[in-house]
């Protein structure tokens, strides 16, 4: 992969005693299409909100 357009390193988010996102790291290259897949409640939307400044 070429130089990453977006780099995420060890992102964490807790809600009280519940860890919603646990040390997620991700590189996204220019022109890449990326999907986050997981069951309900696995932290997909929370990660998106953190990355794009919505939380």
PDB file of N, CA, C and O in Angstrom:
ATOM      1  N   UNK A   1       0.852  -1.175   0.000  1.00  0.00           N
ATOM      2  CA  UNK A   1       0.000   0.000   0.000  1.00  0.00           C
ATOM      3  C   UNK A   1       0.901   1.242   0.000  1.00  0.00           C
ATOM      4  O   UNK A   1       1.963   1.258   0.621  1.00  0.00           O
ATOM      5  N   UNK A   2       0.452   2.271  -0.706  1.00  0.00           N
ATOM      6  CA  UNK A   2       1.159   3.549  -0.720  1.00  0.00           C
ATOM      7  C   UNK A   2       1.002   4.235   0.640  1.00  0.00           C
ATOM      8  O   UNK A   2       0.409   3.687   1.570  1.00  0.00           O
ATOM      9  N   UNK A   3       1.543   5.428   0.726  1.00  0.00           N
ATOM     10  CA  UNK A   3       1.415   6.216   1.962  1.00  0.00           C
ATOM     11  C   UNK A   3      -0.042   6.278   2.406  1.00  0.00           C
ATOM     12  O   UNK A   3      -0.938   6.506   1.593  1.00  0.00           O
ATOM     13  N   UNK A   4      -0.268   6.078   3.681  1.00  0.00           N
ATOM     14  CA  UNK A   4      -1.634   6.089   4.219  1.00  0.00           C
ATOM     15  C   UNK A   4      -2.186   7.509   4.236  1.00  0.00           C
ATOM     16  O   UNK A   4      -1.505   8.448   4.649  1.00  0.00           O
ATOM     17  N   UNK A   5      -3.415   7.652   3.788  1.00  0.00           N
ATOM     18  CA  UNK A   5      -4.122   8.931   3.831  1.00  0.00           C
ATOM     19  C   UNK A   5      -4.663   9.188   5.237  1.00  0.00           C
ATOM     20  O   UNK A   5      -4.750  10.329   5.691  1.00  0.00           O
ATOM     21  N   UNK A   6      -5.026   8.088   5.916  1.00  0.00           N
ATOM     22  CA  UNK A   6      -5.544   8.154   7.283  1.00  0.00           C
ATOM     23  C   UNK A   6      -4.858   7.073   8.104  1.00  0.00           C
ATOM     24  O   UNK A   6      -4.856   5.903   7.720  1.00  0.00           O
ATOM     25  N   UNK A   7      -4.276   7.461   9.230  1.00  0.00           N
ATOM     26  CA  UNK A   7      -3.656   6.508  10.155  1.00  0.00           C
ATOM     27  C   UNK A   7      -4.328   6.656  11.509  1.00  0.00           C
ATOM     28  O   UNK A   7      -4.424   7.757  12.051  1.00  0.00           O
ATOM     29  N   UNK A   8      -4.784   5.553  12.041  1.00  0.00           N
ATOM     30  CA  UNK A   8      -5.399   5.519  13.368  1.00  0.00           C
ATOM     31  C   UNK A   8      -4.551   4.574  14.204  1.00  0.00           C
ATOM     32  O   UNK A   8      -4.261   3.459  13.771  1.00  0.00           O
ATOM     33  N   UNK A   9      -4.154   4.998  15.380  1.00  0.00           N
ATOM     34  CA  UNK A   9      -3.293   4.176  16.224  1.00  0.00           C
ATOM     35  C   UNK A   9      -3.854   4.042  17.633  1.00  0.00           C
ATOM     36  O   UNK A   9      -4.055   5.032  18.337  1.00  0.00           O
ATOM     37  N   UNK A  10      -4.100   2.803  18.027  1.00  0.00           N
ATOM     38  CA  UNK A  10      -4.474   2.416  19.389  1.00  0.00           C
ATOM     39  C   UNK A  10      -5.563   3.299  19.997  1.00  0.00           C
ATOM     40  O   UNK A  10      -5.420   3.803  21.111  1.00  0.00           O
ATOM     41  N   UNK A  11      -6.640   3.475  19.256  1.00  0.00           N
ATOM     42  CA  UNK A  11      -7.780   4.268  19.725  1.00  0.00           C
ATOM     43  C   UNK A  11      -8.557   3.465  20.758  1.00  0.00           C
ATOM     44  O   UNK A  11      -8.842   2.286  20.550  1.00  0.00           O
ATOM     45  N   UNK A  12      -8.895   4.101  21.863  1.00  0.00           N
ATOM     46  CA  UNK A  12      -9.691   3.473  22.918  1.00  0.00           C
ATOM     47  C   UNK A  12     -10.827   4.399  23.326  1.00  0.00           C
ATOM     48  O   UNK A  12     -10.698   5.622  23.268  1.00  0.00           O
ATOM     49  N   UNK A  13     -11.940   3.801  23.740  1.00  0.00           N
ATOM     50  CA  UNK A  13     -13.070   4.580  24.264  1.00  0.00           C
ATOM     51  C   UNK A  13     -13.767   3.742  25.317  1.00  0.00           C
ATOM     52  O   UNK A  13     -14.107   2.581  25.089  1.00  0.00           O
ATOM     53  N   UNK A  14     -13.974   4.355  26.477  1.00  0.00           N
ATOM     54  CA  UNK A  14     -14.690   3.710  27.571  1.00  0.00           C
ATOM     55  C   UNK A  14     -15.949   4.496  27.892  1.00  0.00           C
ATOM     56  O   UNK A  14     -15.963   5.726  27.829  1.00  0.00           O
ATOM     57  N   UNK A  15     -16.994   3.779  28.234  1.00  0.00           N
ATOM     58  CA  UNK A  15     -18.219   4.372  28.761  1.00  0.00           C
ATOM     59  C   UNK A  15     -18.382   3.804  30.163  1.00  0.00           C
ATOM     60  O   UNK A  15     -18.883   2.693  30.335  1.00  0.00           O
ATOM     61  N   UNK A  16     -17.959   4.566  31.160  1.00  0.00           N
ATOM     62  CA  UNK A  16     -17.953   4.031  32.522  1.00  0.00           C
ATOM     63  C   UNK A  16     -16.962   2.876  32.584  1.00  0.00           C
ATOM     64  O   UNK A  16     -15.794   3.040  32.233  1.00  0.00           O
ATOM     65  N   UNK A  17     -17.416   1.726  33.022  1.00  0.00           N
ATOM     66  CA  UNK A  17     -16.555   0.553  33.101  1.00  0.00           C
ATOM     67  C   UNK A  17     -16.566  -0.305  31.853  1.00  0.00           C
ATOM     68  O   UNK A  17     -15.913  -1.349  31.824  1.00  0.00           O
ATOM     69  N   UNK A  18     -17.290   0.104  30.817  1.00  0.00           N
ATOM     70  CA  UNK A  18     -17.410  -0.681  29.586  1.00  0.00           C
ATOM     71  C   UNK A  18     -16.472  -0.136  28.518  1.00  0.00           C
ATOM     72  O   UNK A  18     -16.552   1.042  28.171  1.00  0.00           O
ATOM     73  N   UNK A  19     -15.588  -0.973  27.996  1.00  0.00           N
ATOM     74  CA  UNK A  19     -14.690  -0.558  26.916  1.00  0.00           C
ATOM     75  C   UNK A  19     -15.381  -0.831  25.586  1.00  0.00           C
ATOM     76  O   UNK A  19     -15.611  -1.984  25.221  1.00  0.00           O
ATOM     77  N   UNK A  20     -15.712   0.240  24.863  1.00  0.00           N
ATOM     78  CA  UNK A  20     -16.418   0.131  23.586  1.00  0.00           C
ATOM     79  C   UNK A  20     -15.450  -0.059  22.424  1.00  0.00           C
ATOM     80  O   UNK A  20     -15.764  -0.759  21.461  1.00  0.00           O
ATOM     81  N   UNK A  21     -14.273   0.562  22.510  1.00  0.00           N
ATOM     82  CA  UNK A  21     -13.244   0.444  21.474  1.00  0.00           C
ATOM     83  C   UNK A  21     -11.933   0.161  22.190  1.00  0.00           C
ATOM     84  O   UNK A  21     -11.557   0.882  23.114  1.00  0.00           O
ATOM     85  N   UNK A  22     -11.235  -0.890  21.764  1.00  0.00           N
ATOM     86  CA  UNK A  22     -10.054  -1.353  22.482  1.00  0.00           C
ATOM     87  C   UNK A  22      -8.827  -1.405  21.574  1.00  0.00           C
ATOM     88  O   UNK A  22      -8.634  -2.376  20.843  1.00  0.00           O
ATOM     89  N   UNK A  23      -7.999  -0.361  21.620  1.00  0.00           N
ATOM     90  CA  UNK A  23      -6.714  -0.301  20.922  1.00  0.00           C
ATOM     91  C   UNK A  23      -6.824  -0.621  19.430  1.00  0.00           C
ATOM     92  O   UNK A  23      -6.112  -1.487  18.922  1.00  0.00           O
ATOM     93  N   UNK A  24      -7.711   0.075  18.737  1.00  0.00           N
ATOM     94  CA  UNK A  24      -7.903  -0.124  17.299  1.00  0.00           C
ATOM     95  C   UNK A  24      -6.852   0.673  16.538  1.00  0.00           C
ATOM     96  O   UNK A  24      -6.658   1.861  16.793  1.00  0.00           O
ATOM     97  N   UNK A  25      -6.174   0.011  15.602  1.00  0.00           N
ATOM     98  CA  UNK A  25      -5.231   0.662  14.693  1.00  0.00           C
ATOM     99  C   UNK A  25      -5.649   0.334  13.267  1.00  0.00           C
ATOM    100  O   UNK A  25      -6.094  -0.777  12.980  1.00  0.00           O
ATOM    101  N   UNK A  26      -5.499   1.319  12.368  1.00  0.00           N
ATOM    102  CA  UNK A  26      -6.004   1.161  11.007  1.00  0.00           C
ATOM    103  C   UNK A  26      -5.278   2.134  10.097  1.00  0.00           C
ATOM    104  O   UNK A  26      -5.083   3.294  10.458  1.00  0.00           O
ATOM    105  N   UNK A  27      -4.871   1.671   8.909  1.00  0.00           N
ATOM    106  CA  UNK A  27      -4.324   2.539   7.867  1.00  0.00           C
ATOM    107  C   UNK A  27      -5.255   2.477   6.672  1.00  0.00           C
ATOM    108  O   UNK A  27      -5.704   1.398   6.285  1.00  0.00           O
ATOM    109  N   UNK A  28      -5.548   3.634   6.083  1.00  0.00           N
ATOM    110  CA  UNK A  28      -6.392   3.701   4.894  1.00  0.00           C
ATOM    111  C   UNK A  28      -5.617   4.461   3.828  1.00  0.00           C
ATOM    112  O   UNK A  28      -5.251   5.621   4.019  1.00  0.00           O
ATOM    113  N   UNK A  29      -5.372   3.797   2.702  1.00  0.00           N
ATOM    114  CA  UNK A  29      -4.647   4.424   1.604  1.00  0.00           C
ATOM    115  C   UNK A  29      -5.574   5.204   0.693  1.00  0.00           C
ATOM    116  O   UNK A  29      -6.781   4.961   0.669  1.00  0.00           O
ATOM    117  N   UNK A  30      -5.015   6.138  -0.054  1.00  0.00           N
ATOM    118  CA  UNK A  30      -5.788   6.939  -0.991  1.00  0.00           C
ATOM    119  C   UNK A  30      -6.459   6.017  -2.013  1.00  0.00           C
ATOM    120  O   UNK A  30      -5.817   5.124  -2.564  1.00  0.00           O
ATOM    121  N   UNK A  31      -7.733   6.234  -2.258  1.00  0.00           N
ATOM    122  CA  UNK A  31      -8.488   5.436  -3.212  1.00  0.00           C
ATOM    123  C   UNK A  31      -9.021   4.131  -2.643  1.00  0.00           C
ATOM    124  O   UNK A  31      -9.705   3.387  -3.347  1.00  0.00           O
ATOM    125  N   UNK A  32      -8.721   3.840  -1.387  1.00  0.00           N
ATOM    126  CA  UNK A  32      -9.188   2.601  -0.756  1.00  0.00           C
ATOM    127  C   UNK A  32     -10.656   2.705  -0.376  1.00  0.00           C
ATOM    128  O   UNK A  32     -11.166   3.781  -0.062  1.00  0.00           O
ATOM    129  N   UNK A  33     -11.306   1.579  -0.412  1.00  0.00           N
ATOM    130  CA  UNK A  33     -12.665   1.458   0.111  1.00  0.00           C
ATOM    131  C   UNK A  33     -12.570   0.525   1.308  1.00  0.00           C
ATOM    132  O   UNK A  33     -12.109  -0.610   1.186  1.00  0.00           O
ATOM    133  N   UNK A  34     -13.004   1.006   2.457  1.00  0.00           N
ATOM    134  CA  UNK A  34     -12.850   0.253   3.703  1.00  0.00           C
ATOM    135  C   UNK A  34     -14.205   0.071   4.358  1.00  0.00           C
ATOM    136  O   UNK A  34     -15.021   0.993   4.383  1.00  0.00           O
ATOM    137  N   UNK A  35     -14.440  -1.107   4.882  1.00  0.00           N
ATOM    138  CA  UNK A  35     -15.661  -1.370   5.631  1.00  0.00           C
ATOM    139  C   UNK A  35     -15.321  -1.880   7.019  1.00  0.00           C
ATOM    140  O   UNK A  35     -14.342  -2.604   7.199  1.00  0.00           O
ATOM    141  N   UNK A  36     -16.121  -1.507   7.988  1.00  0.00           N
ATOM    142  CA  UNK A  36     -15.999  -2.044   9.343  1.00  0.00           C
ATOM    143  C   UNK A  36     -17.132  -3.035   9.532  1.00  0.00           C
ATOM    144  O   UNK A  36     -18.303  -2.686   9.383  1.00  0.00           O
ATOM    145  N   UNK A  37     -16.784  -4.261   9.858  1.00  0.00           N
ATOM    146  CA  UNK A  37     -17.771  -5.322   9.995  1.00  0.00           C
ATOM    147  C   UNK A  37     -17.705  -5.877  11.408  1.00  0.00           C
ATOM    148  O   UNK A  37     -16.622  -6.120  11.940  1.00  0.00           O
ATOM    149  N   UNK A  38     -18.868  -6.076  12.009  1.00  0.00           N
ATOM    150  CA  UNK A  38     -18.925  -6.661  13.339  1.00  0.00           C
ATOM    151  C   UNK A  38     -20.351  -6.690  13.824  1.00  0.00           C
ATOM    152  O   UNK A  38     -21.221  -6.044  13.240  1.00  0.00           O
ATOM    153  N   UNK A  39     -20.604  -7.426  14.881  1.00  0.00           N
ATOM    154  CA  UNK A  39     -21.964  -7.525  15.411  1.00  0.00           C
ATOM    155  C   UNK A  39     -22.423  -6.216  16.052  1.00  0.00           C
ATOM    156  O   UNK A  39     -21.619  -5.323  16.319  1.00  0.00           O
ATOM    157  N   UNK A  40     -23.705  -6.124  16.286  1.00  0.00           N
ATOM    158  CA  UNK A  40     -24.261  -4.965  16.995  1.00  0.00           C
ATOM    159  C   UNK A  40     -23.535  -4.792  18.325  1.00  0.00           C
ATOM    160  O   UNK A  40     -23.270  -5.761  19.037  1.00  0.00           O
ATOM    161  N   UNK A  41     -23.219  -3.543  18.643  1.00  0.00           N
ATOM    162  CA  UNK A  41     -22.574  -3.256  19.925  1.00  0.00           C
ATOM    163  C   UNK A  41     -21.077  -3.463  19.948  1.00  0.00           C
ATOM    164  O   UNK A  41     -20.471  -3.414  21.018  1.00  0.00           O
ATOM    165  N   UNK A  42     -20.454  -3.696  18.791  1.00  0.00           N
ATOM    166  CA  UNK A  42     -19.015  -3.973  18.779  1.00  0.00           C
ATOM    167  C   UNK A  42     -18.141  -2.725  18.688  1.00  0.00           C
ATOM    168  O   UNK A  42     -16.916  -2.830  18.746  1.00  0.00           O
ATOM    169  N   UNK A  43     -18.753  -1.536  18.547  1.00  0.00           N
ATOM    170  CA  UNK A  43     -17.983  -0.296  18.568  1.00  0.00           C
ATOM    171  C   UNK A  43     -17.729   0.340  17.211  1.00  0.00           C
ATOM    172  O   UNK A  43     -16.945   1.286  17.120  1.00  0.00           O
ATOM    173  N   UNK A  44     -18.366  -0.149  16.160  1.00  0.00           N
ATOM    174  CA  UNK A  44     -18.147   0.405  14.817  1.00  0.00           C
ATOM    175  C   UNK A  44     -18.520   1.884  14.738  1.00  0.00           C
ATOM    176  O   UNK A  44     -17.716   2.704  14.295  1.00  0.00           O
ATOM    177  N   UNK A  45     -19.713   2.221  15.158  1.00  0.00           N
ATOM    178  CA  UNK A  45     -20.175   3.608  15.105  1.00  0.00           C
ATOM    179  C   UNK A  45     -19.378   4.474  16.070  1.00  0.00           C
ATOM    180  O   UNK A  45     -19.081   5.628  15.758  1.00  0.00           O
ATOM    181  N   UNK A  46     -19.032   3.949  17.218  1.00  0.00           N
ATOM    182  CA  UNK A  46     -18.226   4.699  18.182  1.00  0.00           C
ATOM    183  C   UNK A  46     -16.870   5.049  17.575  1.00  0.00           C
ATOM    184  O   UNK A  46     -16.416   6.186  17.706  1.00  0.00           O
ATOM    185  N   UNK A  47     -16.217   4.095  16.913  1.00  0.00           N
ATOM    186  CA  UNK A  47     -14.935   4.365  16.264  1.00  0.00           C
ATOM    187  C   UNK A  47     -15.090   5.435  15.191  1.00  0.00           C
ATOM    188  O   UNK A  47     -14.281   6.359  15.123  1.00  0.00           O
ATOM    189  N   UNK A  48     -16.107   5.324  14.359  1.00  0.00           N
ATOM    190  CA  UNK A  48     -16.378   6.317  13.319  1.00  0.00           C
ATOM    191  C   UNK A  48     -16.540   7.708  13.937  1.00  0.00           C
ATOM    192  O   UNK A  48     -15.964   8.680  13.449  1.00  0.00           O
ATOM    193  N   UNK A  49     -17.315   7.793  14.998  1.00  0.00           N
ATOM    194  CA  UNK A  49     -17.555   9.081  15.661  1.00  0.00           C
ATOM    195  C   UNK A  49     -16.277   9.677  16.250  1.00  0.00           C
ATOM    196  O   UNK A  49     -16.085  10.892  16.205  1.00  0.00           O
ATOM    197  N   UNK A  50     -15.415   8.843  16.793  1.00  0.00           N
ATOM    198  CA  UNK A  50     -14.143   9.319  17.344  1.00  0.00           C
ATOM    199  C   UNK A  50     -13.254   9.852  16.222  1.00  0.00           C
ATOM    200  O   UNK A  50     -12.706  10.949  16.333  1.00  0.00           O
ATOM    201  N   UNK A  51     -13.109   9.088  15.152  1.00  0.00           N
ATOM    202  CA  UNK A  51     -12.217   9.459  14.053  1.00  0.00           C
ATOM    203  C   UNK A  51     -12.643  10.775  13.407  1.00  0.00           C
ATOM    204  O   UNK A  51     -11.797  11.598  13.055  1.00  0.00           O
ATOM    205  N   UNK A  52     -13.940  10.973  13.253  1.00  0.00           N
ATOM    206  CA  UNK A  52     -14.426  12.162  12.559  1.00  0.00           C
ATOM    207  C   UNK A  52     -14.880  13.276  13.504  1.00  0.00           C
ATOM    208  O   UNK A  52     -15.561  14.214  13.090  1.00  0.00           O
ATOM    209  N   UNK A  53     -14.493  13.161  14.784  1.00  0.00           N
ATOM    210  CA  UNK A  53     -14.708  14.245  15.735  1.00  0.00           C
ATOM    211  C   UNK A  53     -16.139  14.449  16.173  1.00  0.00           C
ATOM    212  O   UNK A  53     -16.508  15.544  16.597  1.00  0.00           O
ATOM    213  N   UNK A  54     -16.944  13.418  16.077  1.00  0.00           N
ATOM    214  CA  UNK A  54     -18.344  13.535  16.463  1.00  0.00           C
ATOM    215  C   UNK A  54     -18.563  13.217  17.930  1.00  0.00           C
ATOM    216  O   UNK A  54     -19.671  13.400  18.435  1.00  0.00           O
ATOM    217  N   UNK A  55     -17.526  12.741  18.637  1.00  0.00           N
ATOM    218  CA  UNK A  55     -17.599  12.468  20.076  1.00  0.00           C
ATOM    219  C   UNK A  55     -16.413  13.072  20.745  1.00  0.00           C
ATOM    220  O   UNK A  55     -16.270  12.964  21.963  1.00  0.00           O
TER     221      UNK A  55
END
